[in-house]
Structures are given as C-alpha cells and as structure tokens.
C-alpha cells in the first residue's frame, strides 16, 4: 500500500509543476511583448 501512496503523490506533484512551467512561459512572453510595445511607443513619440 505504501507504494501506491507514493505513486499517487508523484502523479499529483507532476501536475502543478507542468502548470507552473506554462505560467512561467506566459509571464516571459507577456514581459517581452510589453517591453517591445514600450520600445515602439517610445520611438514613435520621441520623433
């Protein structure tokens, strides 16, 4: 029975990790888009 509990815990721990990796990628992509948009707005309004 102990091995079944370890397997269940292992399966439960994998799901939040994969979900957090998606969150990290989303934050990085959003940050790149925001910084790029700020750069475009800055160059547009500075000239």
Secondary structure, 3 states (H helix, E strand, C coil): CHHHHHHHHHHHHHHHHHHHHHHHHHHHHHHHHHHHHHHHHHHHHHC
